Amino acid sequence: MNLKNFIKSTAELDPNLILKGDQDQVSFISKILVDSENQIILLTLSLTKPTSPLRLFDLRKQTSSAPSGFKFYLFNPQKQQKTYTFGYYLRDQYLVIK
């Protein structure tokens, strides 16, 4: 999923939705890294709920200056596994990126 499509498709969503990632299981997103050199947005997964969970607002804010072609990846630090994302779904108060 690239940033341009993500911005367009989430424009009407509540900015307070908590971010989660669905790789092999649903986990909280604990960190957002914009890597300009590789043109990616890396979303780091965490099995535990962070004290201040990241929200859609945080993702928009941290990616606001990134070019629209940047691609999203989920990163599992325990498995050292990075996977390309292809969409998202809503579950309760969560925006789950998969």
Phi and psi in radians as a Rosetta constraint file:
Dihedral C 1 N 2 CA 2 C 2 CIRCULARHARMONIC -1.773 0.35
Dihedral N 2 CA 2 C 2 N 3 CIRCULARHARMONIC 2.856 0.35
Dihedral C 2 N 3 CA 3 C 3 CIRCULARHARMONIC -1.072 0.35
Dihedral N 3 CA 3 C 3 N 4 CIRCULARHARMONIC -0.716 0.35
Dihedral C 3 N 4 CA 4 C 4 CIRCULARHARMONIC -1.029 0.35
Dihedral N 4 CA 4 C 4 N 5 CIRCULARHARMONIC -0.857 0.35
Dihedral C 4 N 5 CA 5 C 5 CIRCULARHARMONIC -1.143 0.35
Dihedral N 5 CA 5 C 5 N 6 CIRCULARHARMONIC -0.661 0.35
Dihedral C 5 N 6 CA 6 C 6 CIRCULARHARMONIC -1.106 0.35
Dihedral N 6 CA 6 C 6 N 7 CIRCULARHARMONIC -0.804 0.35
Dihedral C 6 N 7 CA 7 C 7 CIRCULARHARMONIC -1.067 0.35
Dihedral N 7 CA 7 C 7 N 8 CIRCULARHARMONIC -0.804 0.35
Dihedral C 7 N 8 CA 8 C 8 CIRCULARHARMONIC -1.077 0.35
Dihedral N 8 CA 8 C 8 N 9 CIRCULARHARMONIC -0.805 0.35
Dihedral C 8 N 9 CA 9 C 9 CIRCULARHARMONIC -1.359 0.35
Dihedral N 9 CA 9 C 9 N 10 CIRCULARHARMONIC -0.300 0.35
Dihedral C 9 N 10 CA 10 C 10 CIRCULARHARMONIC -1.875 0.35
Dihedral N 10 CA 10 C 10 N 11 CIRCULARHARMONIC 0.101 0.35
Dihedral C 10 N 11 CA 11 C 11 CIRCULARHARMONIC -0.988 0.35
Dihedral N 11 CA 11 C 11 N 12 CIRCULARHARMONIC -0.618 0.35
Dihedral C 11 N 12 CA 12 C 12 CIRCULARHARMONIC -1.606 0.35
Dihedral N 12 CA 12 C 12 N 13 CIRCULARHARMONIC -0.032 0.35
Dihedral C 12 N 13 CA 13 C 13 CIRCULARHARMONIC -1.417 0.35
Dihedral N 13 CA 13 C 13 N 14 CIRCULARHARMONIC 2.698 0.35
Dihedral C 13 N 14 CA 14 C 14 CIRCULARHARMONIC -1.071 0.35
Dihedral N 14 CA 14 C 14 N 15 CIRCULARHARMONIC 2.146 0.35
Dihedral C 14 N 15 CA 15 C 15 CIRCULARHARMONIC -1.167 0.35
Dihedral N 15 CA 15 C 15 N 16 CIRCULARHARMONIC -0.214 0.35
Dihedral C 15 N 16 CA 16 C 16 CIRCULARHARMONIC -1.580 0.35
Dihedral N 16 CA 16 C 16 N 17 CIRCULARHARMONIC 0.085 0.35
Dihedral C 16 N 17 CA 17 C 17 CIRCULARHARMONIC -1.078 0.35
Dihedral N 17 CA 17 C 17 N 18 CIRCULARHARMONIC 2.320 0.35
Dihedral C 17 N 18 CA 18 C 18 CIRCULARHARMONIC -1.379 0.35
Dihedral N 18 CA 18 C 18 N 19 CIRCULARHARMONIC 2.395 0.35
Dihedral C 18 N 19 CA 19 C 19 CIRCULARHARMONIC -1.497 0.35
Dihedral N 19 CA 19 C 19 N 20 CIRCULARHARMONIC 2.324 0.35
Dihedral C 19 N 20 CA 20 C 20 CIRCULARHARMONIC -2.354 0.35
Dihedral N 20 CA 20 C 20 N 21 CIRCULARHARMONIC 2.828 0.35
Dihedral C 20 N 21 CA 21 C 21 CIRCULARHARMONIC -2.181 0.35
Dihedral N 21 CA 21 C 21 N 22 CIRCULARHARMONIC 2.500 0.35
Dihedral C 21 N 22 CA 22 C 22 CIRCULARHARMONIC -2.021 0.35
Dihedral N 22 CA 22 C 22 N 23 CIRCULARHARMONIC 1.719 0.35
Dihedral C 22 N 23 CA 23 C 23 CIRCULARHARMONIC -1.827 0.35
Dihedral N 23 CA 23 C 23 N 24 CIRCULARHARMONIC -1.460 0.35
Dihedral C 23 N 24 CA 24 C 24 CIRCULARHARMONIC -1.790 0.35
Dihedral N 24 CA 24 C 24 N 25 CIRCULARHARMONIC -0.369 0.35
Dihedral C 24 N 25 CA 25 C 25 CIRCULARHARMONIC -2.615 0.35
Dihedral N 25 CA 25 C 25 N 26 CIRCULARHARMONIC 2.882 0.35
Dihedral C 25 N 26 CA 26 C 26 CIRCULARHARMONIC -1.446 0.35
Dihedral N 26 CA 26 C 26 N 27 CIRCULARHARMONIC 2.192 0.35
Dihedral C 26 N 27 CA 27 C 27 CIRCULARHARMONIC -2.340 0.35
Dihedral N 27 CA 27 C 27 N 28 CIRCULARHARMONIC 2.762 0.35
Dihedral C 27 N 28 CA 28 C 28 CIRCULARHARMONIC -1.245 0.35
Dihedral N 28 CA 28 C 28 N 29 CIRCULARHARMONIC 2.634 0.35
Dihedral C 28 N 29 CA 29 C 29 CIRCULARHARMONIC -1.641 0.35
Dihedral N 29 CA 29 C 29 N 30 CIRCULARHARMONIC 2.116 0.35
Dihedral C 29 N 30 CA 30 C 30 CIRCULARHARMONIC -1.781 0.35
Dihedral N 30 CA 30 C 30 N 31 CIRCULARHARMONIC -0.317 0.35
Dihedral C 30 N 31 CA 31 C 31 CIRCULARHARMONIC -2.682 0.35
Dihedral N 31 CA 31 C 31 N 32 CIRCULARHARMONIC 2.544 0.35
Dihedral C 31 N 32 CA 32 C 32 CIRCULARHARMONIC -2.120 0.35
Dihedral N 32 CA 32 C 32 N 33 CIRCULARHARMONIC 2.164 0.35
Dihedral C 32 N 33 CA 33 C 33 CIRCULARHARMONIC -2.164 0.35
Dihedral N 33 CA 33 C 33 N 34 CIRCULARHARMONIC 2.167 0.35
Dihedral C 33 N 34 CA 34 C 34 CIRCULARHARMONIC -1.702 0.35
Dihedral N 34 CA 34 C 34 N 35 CIRCULARHARMONIC 1.967 0.35
Dihedral C 34 N 35 CA 35 C 35 CIRCULARHARMONIC -1.800 0.35
Dihedral N 35 CA 35 C 35 N 36 CIRCULARHARMONIC 1.696 0.35
Dihedral C 35 N 36 CA 36 C 36 CIRCULARHARMONIC -1.146 0.35
Dihedral N 36 CA 36 C 36 N 37 CIRCULARHARMONIC -0.610 0.35
Dihedral C 36 N 37 CA 37 C 37 CIRCULARHARMONIC -1.096 0.35
Dihedral N 37 CA 37 C 37 N 38 CIRCULARHARMONIC -0.756 0.35
Dihedral C 37 N 38 CA 38 C 38 CIRCULARHARMONIC -1.712 0.35
Dihedral N 38 CA 38 C 38 N 39 CIRCULARHARMONIC 0.009 0.35
Dihedral C 38 N 39 CA 39 C 39 CIRCULARHARMONIC 0.972 0.35
Dihedral N 39 CA 39 C 39 N 40 CIRCULARHARMONIC 0.854 0.35
Dihedral C 39 N 40 CA 40 C 40 CIRCULARHARMONIC -2.332 0.35
Dihedral N 40 CA 40 C 40 N 41 CIRCULARHARMONIC 2.776 0.35
Dihedral C 40 N 41 CA 41 C 41 CIRCULARHARMONIC -2.035 0.35
Dihedral N 41 CA 41 C 41 N 42 CIRCULARHARMONIC 1.990 0.35
Dihedral C 41 N 42 CA 42 C 42 CIRCULARHARMONIC -1.738 0.35
Dihedral N 42 CA 42 C 42 N 43 CIRCULARHARMONIC 2.111 0.35
Dihedral C 42 N 43 CA 43 C 43 CIRCULARHARMONIC -1.839 0.35
Dihedral N 43 CA 43 C 43 N 44 CIRCULARHARMONIC 1.937 0.35
Dihedral C 43 N 44 CA 44 C 44 CIRCULARHARMONIC -1.495 0.35
Dihedral N 44 CA 44 C 44 N 45 CIRCULARHARMONIC 2.291 0.35
Dihedral C 44 N 45 CA 45 C 45 CIRCULARHARMONIC -1.593 0.35
Dihedral N 45 CA 45 C 45 N 46 CIRCULARHARMONIC 2.640 0.35
Dihedral C 45 N 46 CA 46 C 46 CIRCULARHARMONIC -2.435 0.35
Dihedral N 46 CA 46 C 46 N 47 CIRCULARHARMONIC 2.378 0.35
Dihedral C 46 N 47 CA 47 C 47 CIRCULARHARMONIC -1.318 0.35
Dihedral N 47 CA 47 C 47 N 48 CIRCULARHARMONIC -0.391 0.35
Dihedral C 47 N 48 CA 48 C 48 CIRCULARHARMONIC -1.784 0.35
Dihedral N 48 CA 48 C 48 N 49 CIRCULARHARMONIC 2.647 0.35
Dihedral C 48 N 49 CA 49 C 49 CIRCULARHARMONIC -1.302 0.35
Dihedral N 49 CA 49 C 49 N 50 CIRCULARHARMONIC 2.159 0.35
Dihedral C 49 N 50 CA 50 C 50 CIRCULARHARMONIC -1.146 0.35
Dihedral N 50 CA 50 C 50 N 51 CIRCULARHARMONIC 2.709 0.35
Dihedral C 50 N 51 CA 51 C 51 CIRCULARHARMONIC -1.096 0.35
Dihedral N 51 CA 51 C 51 N 52 CIRCULARHARMONIC -0.614 0.35
Dihedral C 51 N 52 CA 52 C 52 CIRCULARHARMONIC -2.165 0.35
Dihedral N 52 CA 52 C 52 N 53 CIRCULARHARMONIC 1.564 0.35
Dihedral C 52 N 53 CA 53 C 53 CIRCULARHARMONIC -1.059 0.35
Dihedral N 53 CA 53 C 53 N 54 CIRCULARHARMONIC 2.505 0.35
Dihedral C 53 N 54 CA 54 C 54 CIRCULARHARMONIC -1.272 0.35
Dihedral N 54 CA 54 C 54 N 55 CIRCULARHARMONIC 2.525 0.35
Dihedral C 54 N 55 CA 55 C 55 CIRCULARHARMONIC -2.099 0.35
Dihedral N 55 CA 55 C 55 N 56 CIRCULARHARMONIC 2.931 0.35
Dihedral C 55 N 56 CA 56 C 56 CIRCULARHARMONIC -0.968 0.35
Dihedral N 56 CA 56 C 56 N 57 CIRCULARHARMONIC -0.666 0.35
Dihedral C 56 N 57 CA 57 C 57 CIRCULARHARMONIC -0.990 0.35
Dihedral N 57 CA 57 C 57 N 58 CIRCULARHARMONIC -0.768 0.35
Dihedral C 57 N 58 CA 58 C 58 CIRCULARHARMONIC -1.095 0.35
Dihedral N 58 CA 58 C 58 N 59 CIRCULARHARMONIC -0.721 0.35
Dihedral C 58 N 59 CA 59 C 59 CIRCULARHARMONIC -1.130 0.35
Dihedral N 59 CA 59 C 59 N 60 CIRCULARHARMONIC -0.770 0.35
Dihedral C 59 N 60 CA 60 C 60 CIRCULARHARMONIC -1.069 0.35
Dihedral N 60 CA 60 C 60 N 61 CIRCULARHARMONIC -0.762 0.35
Dihedral C 60 N 61 CA 61 C 61 CIRCULARHARMONIC -1.112 0.35
Dihedral N 61 CA 61 C 61 N 62 CIRCULARHARMONIC -0.786 0.35
Dihedral C 61 N 62 CA 62 C 62 CIRCULARHARMONIC -1.300 0.35
Dihedral N 62 CA 62 C 62 N 63 CIRCULARHARMONIC -0.345 0.35
Dihedral C 62 N 63 CA 63 C 63 CIRCULARHARMONIC -1.862 0.35
Dihedral N 63 CA 63 C 63 N 64 CIRCULARHARMONIC 0.113 0.35
Dihedral C 63 N 64 CA 64 C 64 CIRCULARHARMONIC -1.071 0.35
Dihedral N 64 CA 64 C 64 N 65 CIRCULARHARMONIC -0.525 0.35
Dihedral C 64 N 65 CA 65 C 65 CIRCULARHARMONIC -1.723 0.35
Dihedral N 65 CA 65 C 65 N 66 CIRCULARHARMONIC -0.004 0.35
Dihedral C 65 N 66 CA 66 C 66 CIRCULARHARMONIC -1.350 0.35
Dihedral N 66 CA 66 C 66 N 67 CIRCULARHARMONIC 2.492 0.35
Dihedral C 66 N 67 CA 67 C 67 CIRCULARHARMONIC -1.063 0.35
Dihedral N 67 CA 67 C 67 N 68 CIRCULARHARMONIC 2.644 0.35
Dihedral C 67 N 68 CA 68 C 68 CIRCULARHARMONIC -1.162 0.35
Dihedral N 68 CA 68 C 68 N 69 CIRCULARHARMONIC -0.302 0.35
Dihedral C 68 N 69 CA 69 C 69 CIRCULARHARMONIC -1.482 0.35
Dihedral N 69 CA 69 C 69 N 70 CIRCULARHARMONIC -0.092 0.35
Dihedral C 69 N 70 CA 70 C 70 CIRCULARHARMONIC -1.031 0.35
Dihedral N 70 CA 70 C 70 N 71 CIRCULARHARMONIC 2.515 0.35
Dihedral C 70 N 71 CA 71 C 71 CIRCULARHARMONIC -1.895 0.35
Dihedral N 71 CA 71 C 71 N 72 CIRCULARHARMONIC 2.588 0.35
Dihedral C 71 N 72 CA 72 C 72 CIRCULARHARMONIC -1.592 0.35
Dihedral N 72 CA 72 C 72 N 73 CIRCULARHARMONIC 2.430 0.35
Dihedral C 72 N 73 CA 73 C 73 CIRCULARHARMONIC -2.342 0.35
Dihedral N 73 CA 73 C 73 N 74 CIRCULARHARMONIC 2.500 0.35
Dihedral C 73 N 74 CA 74 C 74 CIRCULARHARMONIC -1.646 0.35
Dihedral N 74 CA 74 C 74 N 75 CIRCULARHARMONIC 2.419 0.35
Dihedral C 74 N 75 CA 75 C 75 CIRCULARHARMONIC -2.168 0.35
Dihedral N 75 CA 75 C 75 N 76 CIRCULARHARMONIC 2.137 0.35
Dihedral C 75 N 76 CA 76 C 76 CIRCULARHARMONIC -1.741 0.35
Dihedral N 76 CA 76 C 76 N 77 CIRCULARHARMONIC 1.859 0.35
Dihedral C 76 N 77 CA 77 C 77 CIRCULARHARMONIC -1.193 0.35
Dihedral N 77 CA 77 C 77 N 78 CIRCULARHARMONIC -0.448 0.35
Dihedral C 77 N 78 CA 78 C 78 CIRCULARHARMONIC -1.226 0.35
Dihedral N 78 CA 78 C 78 N 79 CIRCULARHARMONIC -0.665 0.35
Dihedral C 78 N 79 CA 79 C 79 CIRCULARHARMONIC -1.713 0.35
Dihedral N 79 CA 79 C 79 N 80 CIRCULARHARMONIC -0.072 0.35
Dihedral C 79 N 80 CA 80 C 80 CIRCULARHARMONIC 0.910 0.35
Dihedral N 80 CA 80 C 80 N 81 CIRCULARHARMONIC 0.763 0.35
Dihedral C 80 N 81 CA 81 C 81 CIRCULARHARMONIC -2.008 0.35
Dihedral N 81 CA 81 C 81 N 82 CIRCULARHARMONIC 2.235 0.35
Dihedral C 81 N 82 CA 82 C 82 CIRCULARHARMONIC -2.019 0.35
Dihedral N 82 CA 82 C 82 N 83 CIRCULARHARMONIC 2.246 0.35
Dihedral C 82 N 83 CA 83 C 83 CIRCULARHARMONIC -2.255 0.35
Dihedral N 83 CA 83 C 83 N 84 CIRCULARHARMONIC 2.481 0.35
Dihedral C 83 N 84 CA 84 C 84 CIRCULARHARMONIC -1.229 0.35
Dihedral N 84 CA 84 C 84 N 85 CIRCULARHARMONIC 2.458 0.35
Dihedral C 84 N 85 CA 85 C 85 CIRCULARHARMONIC -1.678 0.35
Dihedral N 85 CA 85 C 85 N 86 CIRCULARHARMONIC 2.653 0.35
Dihedral C 85 N 86 CA 86 C 86 CIRCULARHARMONIC -2.274 0.35
Dihedral N 86 CA 86 C 86 N 87 CIRCULARHARMONIC 0.075 0.35
Dihedral C 86 N 87 CA 87 C 87 CIRCULARHARMONIC 2.949 0.35
Dihedral N 87 CA 87 C 87 N 88 CIRCULARHARMONIC -2.844 0.35
Dihedral C 87 N 88 CA 88 C 88 CIRCULARHARMONIC -2.724 0.35
Dihedral N 88 CA 88 C 88 N 89 CIRCULARHARMONIC 2.915 0.35
Dihedral C 88 N 89 CA 89 C 89 CIRCULARHARMONIC -2.537 0.35
Dihedral N 89 CA 89 C 89 N 90 CIRCULARHARMONIC 2.802 0.35
Dihedral C 89 N 90 CA 90 C 90 CIRCULARHARMONIC -1.765 0.35
Dihedral N 90 CA 90 C 90 N 91 CIRCULARHARMONIC 2.380 0.35
Dihedral C 90 N 91 CA 91 C 91 CIRCULARHARMONIC -2.469 0.35
Dihedral N 91 CA 91 C 91 N 92 CIRCULARHARMONIC 1.955 0.35
Dihedral C 91 N 92 CA 92 C 92 CIRCULARHARMONIC 0.931 0.35
Dihedral N 92 CA 92 C 92 N 93 CIRCULARHARMONIC -2.134 0.35
Dihedral C 92 N 93 CA 93 C 93 CIRCULARHARMONIC -1.668 0.35
Dihedral N 93 CA 93 C 93 N 94 CIRCULARHARMONIC 0.339 0.35
Dihedral C 93 N 94 CA 94 C 94 CIRCULARHARMONIC -1.983 0.35
Dihedral N 94 CA 94 C 94 N 95 CIRCULARHARMONIC 2.532 0.35
Dihedral C 94 N 95 CA 95 C 95 CIRCULARHARMONIC -1.888 0.35
Dihedral N 95 CA 95 C 95 N 96 CIRCULARHARMONIC 1.916 0.35
Dihedral C 95 N 96 CA 96 C 96 CIRCULARHARMONIC -1.759 0.35
Dihedral N 96 CA 96 C 96 N 97 CIRCULARHARMONIC 2.028 0.35
Dihedral C 96 N 97 CA 97 C 97 CIRCULARHARMONIC -1.630 0.35
Dihedral N 97 CA 97 C 97 N 98 CIRCULARHARMONIC 2.287 0.35
